[in-house]
Amino acid sequence: MDNTPKAKSSAYDKYINYKRFSIAVTAFVVLLLIPIPNSMLDVAVEYTMGETYLLDFYTKELFDTPIDDAEQWQALTARALEGCMRQGALDKASVVRRSMKQLKSMGVETSEILYGRYHTFIEGLDEAYVNDMMKRSHAMRHDKLSYQMLSESQQKDVDHSARNIRICVAMVAFVVICFVTEAMPLPGVAFCIGLILVFSGIVSRREVASLFWSDACWFIMGSLMFAAAFVKTGVDKRICLLIFRSLAKPSVGFITLILIAVIAPSASFISDHALAAIFLPIAMILYNNSLGAHGEDTELAKMLMITIAMACNIGGFGSPSGGARNVIMMTYMEDMFGITMGYGQWIVYGLPFVLIMIPILWLVINWRFKPKIRDLRPALVTLKEDIGRMGGWNRKQIIAVIIFLVMLFGWITEKNLLLNLFGVRLGIGVIAVAGAMAYLLTGVVNWRDYQEKVDWGVVWLYAGAIIFGRILDQTGTAYWMARSIVDGLAGIGFDSGPALLGAGTAVTVGLTNLMADGPAAASVGPITLNMAAVSNPGTTLIPFMGLATACASSFAYLLVIGTPPNAIVYSSGYLEAKDFLRVGVIMAIIAFAVLLLLSMFYWPLIGFEGMPSA
């Protein structure tokens, strides 16, 4: 009799389910055959011809010359003003505040000499004139510029852009159905995204290769590598015991509570990617050591993995450091309306959400998952025995911890300290891969460890998610989806006060589960903030809408591709896509309600810098 242990089966072992896959394909084809609506055409006009018309508008308005005949500094002025308008900075003060670095981040390259001429010129203009010009340019792009105003060749370009948006909308339906139903292994869906984009002509074969990689993908790859190093050396066991050894009663309930209570507040200040990567091997140790005579208990494994992902997700709103989305919304509020929010001020508004959601998440997790194994004391006993056999800290374990601490320091400081030291932005992905290579160079691991212990399918899965979100943003698809939903909700009365906050939150939740939280906030933010300004100008509804949009963009509870922590815990091999929905749907509804209650009762109680209530 063969006593070799069977390899743990996972979603990767499944073959394609043609019945479910046919549903996804049918939805894709049907959406491709639907005529392009006027709203989609309007967005295509904005994205295709909006910049061209506005550049010409600015140079004619300011210098009485078309953009093609303008001097370099005049063309720079037009590009800078167009970038400011696009980001909602519609007054002179906001435009003047833009530094060379900020212009570069908007895609406007310049030299110090040209920037100096541009800046001096804008400062010399009358404030009322600049404000009026910026508002007129905003109205031109979003309201007045129409398909009928374009030449025949320009209309062809717009038709092509609208066609691309329709393809992307069909792709959204295909991808969501495949992810929810697991019609095929999820990394396969990621490759389908790239193939659809190349076959449809939206991106070239060269572009798709470069788009499949990003700093976030490098981070996931590097973090799974360092997790493999922790497992190889046994550091994960020592950390696990350090966290849980003092528990008098190490039950599943206490373990999940500690995980949530540690991870969620930490995610407000430390990268949620890093926290997921740190705690995944700890959860794996707890699960594997708890089996004993009970045999497999996949419900327990799923419970522990989902706990980590959801704890990371609920913590992101607690401070500006919790995610790029928070900083994006802070920037929008300052640029568009001159509303400045400090670091500590954000914590006052955001951290209560995290603290409220901690016990709620714990209750939902323990309600939705019913593992057979409830007492994890045997797991800790086995853990102590394993560590006892290891003896004291050895050289490889010490090196593994030192490299990790250096990586953690790099992740925390790469935006400021490391940028000043090296003169370049390293990014958390490069630091993670550098750490993984450090493990290799110091002999802590060999390449076989990475080959066997890293889930490369998850790396490709998230690479596909990145290109998916980026193309939705670049083509205007995300903008069209957000605007269509918001306009539709406004048509049934969701256009003021709490109702408008709810509408903006709902739109953001939908988009952030399809694309990264930063691009989701970037796409929805200008729409929701402008609606708040139109509905209740000069009131607290504007900053509250900014806060709500940032918070809602962290509700990536539903799909594997919604956020890196989801993808990282999926690499355990114990989860299916539907497992996220078991908890995610309930958490999204509760988080939505908690956010609205905070915006209706707690935030108004604090107020905002003397601004009148909505």
Secondary structure, 3 states (H helix, E strand, C coil): CCCCCCCCCCHHHCCCCHHHHHHHHHHHHHHHHCCCCHHHHHHHHHHHHHHHHHHHHHHHHHHCCCHHHCCHHHHHHHHHHHHHHHCCCCCHHHHHHCCHHHHHHCCCCCCHHHHHHHHHHHHHCCHHHHHHHHHHHHHHHHHHCCHHHCCHHHHHHHHHHHHHHHHHHHHHHHHHHHHHHCCCCHHHHHHHHHHHHHHCCCCCHHHHHHHCCCHHHHHHHHHHHHHHHHHHHCHHHHHHHHHHCCCCCCEHHHHHHHHHHHHHHHHCCCCHHHHHHHHHHHHHHHHHHHCHHHCCCHHHHHHHHHHHHHHHHHHCCCCHHHCHHHHHHHHHHHHHHCCCCCHHHHHHHHHHHHHHHHHHHHHHHHHHCCCCCCECHHHHHHHHHHHHHHCCCCHHHHHHHHHHHHHHHHHHHCCCHHHHHHCCCCHHHHHHHHHHHHHHHCCCCCHHHHHHHCCHHHHHHHHHHHHHHHHHHHCCHHHHHHHHHHHHHHCCCCCCHHHHHHHHHHHHHHHHCCCCHHHHHHHHHHHHHHHHHHHCCCCCHHHHHHHHHHHHCCCCCCCHHHCHHHHHHHCCCCCCHHHHHHHHHHHHHHHHHHHHHHHHHHHHHHCCCCCCCC
